[in-house]
Amino acid sequence: MEKITVSTTIIADAKKVWDYYTSPEHITQWNFADPSWHCPSASNNMIVGGQYSARMEARDGSFGFDFDAIYVSITEGKEFTYEFGGREARVSFNNLDGKTQVTIVFDAESENPIEMQKNGWQAILENFRKHVESNS
């Protein structure tokens, strides 16, 4: 299975970045690729075997889906891996002197072009960066 990598650097310390990435009250503020979409609900049981769930919907109500994942490994504050639909993603948080690099490596799916998948995940990650930096 092909792996895709997306990454961004956020002007915030790693603890804040980790907290904003894993807290449902923040997930609903950034977890969408385009302003025409939103994430009306999220839950996160951050333990190995625990479930992450986020509802993604078009704002006009025309389409929506649930993104569900199960945690495979967690190194608190540093990285975690989760499995979703037979695929895996690893999210890592690298402290860079007051900034934090977030990198996601995930298994590509076969329905959509690689570039489309990469662009979608990168757009969500940039939304996340903007959310963290605007709440400093």
C-alpha positions as CSV (number, residue, x, y, z in Angstrom):
1,M,0.0,0.0,0.0
2,E,1.4,3.4,-1.0
3,K,2.1,5.9,1.9
4,I,1.4,9.6,1.6
5,T,3.1,12.2,3.8
6,V,1.7,15.6,4.7
7,S,3.4,18.1,7.2
8,T,3.1,21.6,8.6
9,T,5.0,23.7,11.1
10,I,3.0,25.5,13.8
11,I,4.1,28.5,15.8
12,A,3.2,26.9,19.2
13,D,4.7,24.5,21.7
14,A,4.2,20.8,21.3
15,K,2.0,20.4,24.3
16,K,-0.6,22.9,23.0
17,V,-0.4,21.4,19.5
18,W,-1.0,17.9,20.9
19,D,-3.9,19.1,23.1
20,Y,-5.6,20.9,20.2
21,Y,-5.1,18.0,17.9
22,T,-6.6,15.4,20.3
23,S,-9.4,17.4,22.1
24,P,-12.9,17.0,20.6
25,E,-13.8,20.6,21.4
26,H,-10.9,21.7,19.1
27,I,-11.3,18.9,16.5
28,T,-14.7,20.2,15.5
29,Q,-13.1,23.7,14.8
30,W,-10.5,22.5,12.3
31,N,-11.3,19.0,10.9
32,F,-12.4,19.8,7.4
33,A,-10.6,20.4,4.1
34,D,-12.8,23.1,2.7
35,P,-14.9,26.0,4.2
36,S,-18.0,24.5,2.6
37,W,-17.6,21.5,5.0
38,H,-17.6,21.3,8.8
39,C,-17.1,18.8,11.6
40,P,-20.2,19.0,13.8
41,S,-19.2,16.4,16.3
42,A,-16.1,14.4,17.4
43,S,-15.1,12.0,20.2
44,N,-11.7,10.7,21.2
45,N,-10.9,7.9,23.6
46,M,-7.1,8.3,23.5
47,I,-6.0,4.9,24.7
48,V,-4.6,1.9,22.8
49,G,-7.7,0.2,21.5
50,G,-9.7,3.4,22.0
51,Q,-11.9,4.9,19.3
52,Y,-11.6,8.3,17.5
53,S,-14.7,9.4,15.7
54,A,-15.5,12.6,13.7
55,R,-18.6,13.5,11.7
56,M,-17.7,15.3,8.5
57,E,-20.6,17.1,6.6
58,A,-21.1,19.5,3.8
59,R,-22.5,22.7,5.4
60,D,-25.5,22.5,3.0
61,G,-26.4,19.1,4.3
62,S,-26.0,17.4,0.9
63,F,-23.4,14.8,2.0
64,G,-21.7,13.6,5.2
65,F,-19.7,10.6,6.6
66,D,-18.2,9.4,9.8
67,F,-14.5,9.0,10.1
68,D,-13.8,6.3,12.7
69,A,-10.4,5.0,13.8
70,I,-8.9,2.8,16.5
71,Y,-5.7,3.7,18.2
72,V,-2.9,1.1,17.7
73,S,-0.1,2.9,19.6
74,I,0.3,6.1,21.5
75,T,3.5,7.9,22.8
76,E,1.9,10.7,24.8
77,G,2.8,14.1,23.4
78,K,5.0,12.7,20.7
79,E,3.1,10.5,18.2
80,F,0.2,8.0,17.7
81,T,-0.9,5.5,15.1
82,Y,-4.5,4.6,14.3
83,E,-6.2,2.1,12.0
84,F,-9.2,3.1,9.9
85,G,-10.9,0.8,7.4
86,G,-7.9,-1.5,6.9
87,R,-5.5,1.5,6.5
88,E,-3.2,3.1,9.0
89,A,-2.0,6.7,9.8
90,R,0.8,7.8,12.0
91,V,0.7,11.4,13.4
92,S,3.9,12.8,14.9
93,F,4.7,16.0,16.8
94,N,8.3,17.2,16.6
95,N,9.3,20.1,18.9
96,L,11.4,22.7,17.1
97,D,12.4,25.3,19.6
98,G,9.0,26.8,20.3
99,K,7.5,25.6,17.1
100,T,6.0,22.2,16.4
101,Q,6.2,20.2,13.2
102,V,3.2,17.9,12.7
103,T,3.7,15.1,10.2
104,I,1.1,12.6,9.1
105,V,2.0,9.5,7.1
106,F,-1.1,7.5,5.9
107,D,-2.0,4.6,3.7
108,A,-3.4,5.7,0.4
109,E,-6.8,4.4,-0.7
110,S,-7.5,3.2,-4.2
111,E,-10.7,5.2,-5.1
112,N,-9.1,8.6,-5.5
113,P,-5.9,9.9,-7.1
114,I,-2.9,10.2,-4.8
115,E,-2.6,13.9,-5.4
116,M,-6.3,14.5,-4.4
117,Q,-5.8,12.5,-1.2
118,K,-2.6,14.4,-0.3
119,N,-4.2,17.7,-1.0
120,G,-7.2,16.9,1.1
121,W,-5.2,15.8,4.1
122,Q,-2.8,18.8,3.7
123,A,-5.8,21.2,3.6
124,I,-7.1,19.8,6.9
125,L,-3.6,20.0,8.4
126,E,-3.4,23.7,7.3
127,N,-6.8,24.4,8.9
128,F,-5.4,22.9,12.1
129,R,-2.3,25.1,11.9
130,K,-4.5,28.2,11.5
131,H,-6.8,27.2,14.4
132,V,-3.9,26.7,16.8
133,E,-2.1,29.9,15.7
134,S,-5.2,32.0,15.9
135,N,-5.8,30.8,19.6
136,S,-2.4,31.9,20.9
